[in-house]
Amino acid sequence: MDRGYAATRLGDIADYADLQAGSLYYYFDSKEELVEEVLRYGVQFTHAHVRTAVEQLPEDATAGDRLRAAVDAHLESMLELGDLAPAHVRTFNQIPPEMQDRLRTARRAFGKFWAELVEGAIDAGEVRSDLDPYIIRLFIVNSIERVAEWHLRQKRSAEELAQIMRTMIFEGAGIGAGWSR
């Protein structure tokens, strides 16, 4: 879908997946149905992966620990999704408004979960309180969602990328990073 949503045919998607277009029509009635399901799956998969990682932390985990676990899990899910990961970022604004509306529930639930993590870390004094929590959340999530593309281009290991992301996020927004008021 490098040519954009409107210019991509179901046959193009089948070719990319090394399938016959008829195989896709067996499961999906249209390109729209396929794209919507792919986008929904990516959000739900990632949200479940991140939520599970956070919920598996011990009870005494700090708000910062929860945020770090979410960053790592989100990164892991992006790398596991591979080519599928950037599809949502690239395609959402191109799909029809009614499809966007149907996908918003899953997107909003994931956004709310991230907002709670960021606000919890701010309230605990583990993330700077002078920055807008919404901007912090967007910075974290949007940066991580681009990682699959970086990974493919730079051939870095998942561990290397996770360390780079944690350093950028936590030393850039963390209290202990040499930041002064």
C-alpha positions as CSV (number, residue, x, y, z in Angstrom):
1,M,0.0,0.0,0.0
2,D,2.9,2.3,-0.7
3,R,0.8,4.0,-3.3
4,G,-1.9,4.9,-0.8
5,Y,-5.2,3.3,0.2
6,A,-7.2,4.6,-2.8
7,A,-4.7,3.5,-5.4
8,T,-4.2,0.0,-3.9
9,R,-6.3,-2.9,-5.3
10,L,-7.0,-6.2,-3.5
11,G,-4.9,-7.8,-6.2
12,D,-2.0,-5.6,-5.2
13,I,-2.4,-6.8,-1.6
14,A,-2.6,-10.4,-2.8
15,D,0.6,-10.0,-4.9
16,Y,2.4,-8.5,-1.9
17,A,1.3,-11.4,0.3
18,D,2.2,-13.9,-2.5
19,L,-1.4,-15.1,-2.7
20,Q,-4.0,-15.3,-5.4
21,A,-6.6,-12.5,-5.2
22,G,-9.3,-15.2,-5.1
23,S,-7.9,-16.5,-1.9
24,L,-8.5,-13.1,-0.3
25,Y,-12.0,-12.9,-1.7
26,Y,-12.8,-16.2,0.0
27,Y,-12.3,-14.5,3.4
28,F,-13.1,-10.9,2.6
29,D,-15.8,-9.4,0.4
30,S,-13.8,-6.3,-0.4
31,K,-10.5,-4.4,0.0
32,E,-12.3,-2.2,2.5
33,E,-13.2,-5.2,4.7
34,L,-9.7,-6.6,4.5
35,V,-8.0,-3.3,5.3
36,E,-10.4,-2.6,8.2
37,E,-9.7,-6.1,9.7
38,V,-5.9,-5.7,9.4
39,L,-6.0,-2.3,11.0
40,R,-8.3,-3.5,13.8
41,Y,-6.1,-6.6,14.4
42,G,-2.9,-4.4,14.7
43,V,-4.4,-2.2,17.4
44,Q,-6.0,-5.0,19.3
45,F,-2.9,-7.2,19.2
46,T,-0.7,-4.3,20.3
47,H,-3.1,-3.2,23.1
48,A,-3.4,-6.7,24.4
49,H,0.4,-7.3,24.3
50,V,1.1,-4.0,26.2
51,R,-1.7,-4.5,28.7
52,T,-0.6,-8.0,29.5
53,A,3.0,-6.9,30.0
54,V,1.9,-4.2,32.5
55,E,-0.5,-6.5,34.3
56,Q,2.2,-9.1,34.8
57,L,4.4,-6.8,36.8
58,P,4.6,-7.4,40.5
59,E,2.2,-5.4,42.7
60,D,5.0,-3.2,44.0
61,A,6.0,-2.1,40.5
62,T,6.3,1.7,40.3
63,A,4.5,3.9,37.8
64,G,7.8,4.2,36.0
65,D,8.2,0.4,35.9
66,R,4.7,0.2,34.4
67,L,5.6,2.8,31.8
68,R,8.9,1.1,30.9
69,A,7.1,-2.3,30.6
70,A,4.6,-0.7,28.3
71,V,7.3,0.9,26.1
72,D,9.1,-2.5,25.8
73,A,5.9,-4.4,25.1
74,H,4.7,-1.9,22.5
75,L,8.1,-2.1,20.8
76,E,8.0,-5.9,20.9
77,S,4.6,-5.9,19.3
78,M,5.6,-3.5,16.5
79,L,8.6,-5.7,15.7
80,E,6.4,-8.9,15.8
81,L,3.8,-7.3,13.5
82,G,6.6,-6.4,11.0
83,D,5.3,-4.9,7.8
84,L,1.8,-4.8,9.3
85,A,2.9,-2.4,12.1
86,P,3.2,0.8,10.0
87,A,0.0,0.1,8.1
88,H,-2.2,1.8,10.7
89,V,0.0,4.9,10.9
90,R,0.2,5.2,7.1
91,T,-3.3,4.3,6.2
92,F,-5.7,5.6,8.9
93,N,-6.1,9.1,7.5
94,Q,-6.6,7.7,4.0
95,I,-9.5,5.3,4.8
96,P,-13.1,6.3,4.5
97,P,-14.6,8.3,7.4
98,E,-17.0,5.5,8.3
99,M,-14.2,3.0,8.6
100,Q,-12.2,5.5,10.7
101,D,-15.3,5.8,13.0
102,R,-15.5,2.0,13.4
103,L,-11.8,1.8,14.3
104,R,-11.8,4.7,16.8
105,T,-13.1,2.7,19.7
106,A,-10.1,0.4,19.7
107,R,-7.7,3.4,19.1
108,R,-9.3,5.4,22.0
109,A,-9.1,2.5,24.4
110,F,-5.4,2.1,23.7
111,G,-4.9,5.8,24.0
112,K,-6.7,5.9,27.3
113,F,-4.5,3.1,28.6
114,W,-1.3,5.0,27.6
115,A,-2.7,8.2,29.1
116,E,-3.2,6.5,32.4
117,L,0.3,5.2,32.4
118,V,1.9,8.6,31.6
119,E,-0.3,10.4,34.1
120,G,0.5,7.8,36.7
121,A,4.3,8.3,36.1
122,I,3.9,12.1,36.3
123,D,1.9,11.8,39.6
124,A,4.6,9.6,41.0
125,G,7.3,12.1,40.1
126,E,9.0,9.7,37.7
127,V,8.2,11.8,34.6
128,R,8.4,15.5,34.4
129,S,5.3,17.4,35.4
130,D,6.0,20.5,33.4
131,L,5.3,18.8,30.1
132,D,1.9,18.2,28.6
133,P,1.0,14.5,29.3
134,Y,-0.8,14.3,26.0
135,I,2.3,15.3,24.1
136,I,4.4,12.9,26.1
137,R,2.0,10.1,25.2
138,L,2.0,11.0,21.5
139,F,5.8,11.2,21.5
140,I,6.1,7.8,23.0
141,V,3.4,6.0,21.0
142,N,4.2,7.6,17.7
143,S,7.9,7.0,18.0
144,I,7.4,3.4,18.9
145,E,4.9,2.9,16.0
146,R,7.7,3.9,13.5
147,V,10.2,1.5,14.9
148,A,9.2,-1.3,12.6
149,E,10.4,0.8,9.7
150,W,13.6,1.7,11.5
151,H,14.2,-1.9,12.3
152,L,13.9,-2.9,8.6
153,R,16.2,-0.2,7.4
154,Q,18.9,-0.3,10.0
155,K,18.9,-4.0,10.9
156,R,19.2,-3.3,14.6
157,S,18.2,-6.0,17.0
158,A,15.1,-5.7,19.0
159,E,17.2,-5.3,22.2
160,E,19.2,-2.4,20.7
161,L,16.1,-0.6,19.6
162,A,14.5,-1.1,23.0
163,Q,17.5,0.4,24.7
164,I,17.6,3.4,22.3
165,M,13.9,4.0,22.8
166,R,14.1,3.7,26.6
167,T,17.0,6.1,26.7
168,M,15.3,8.7,24.4
169,I,12.0,8.5,26.3
170,F,13.2,8.3,29.9
171,E,16.3,10.3,29.8
172,G,14.5,13.0,27.8
173,A,11.4,13.1,30.0
174,G,12.7,11.7,33.3
175,I,13.5,13.7,36.4
176,G,16.9,12.1,36.8
177,A,18.3,13.0,33.4
178,G,20.1,16.2,34.4
179,W,17.0,18.3,33.9
180,S,16.8,21.4,36.0
181,R,13.8,23.6,36.7
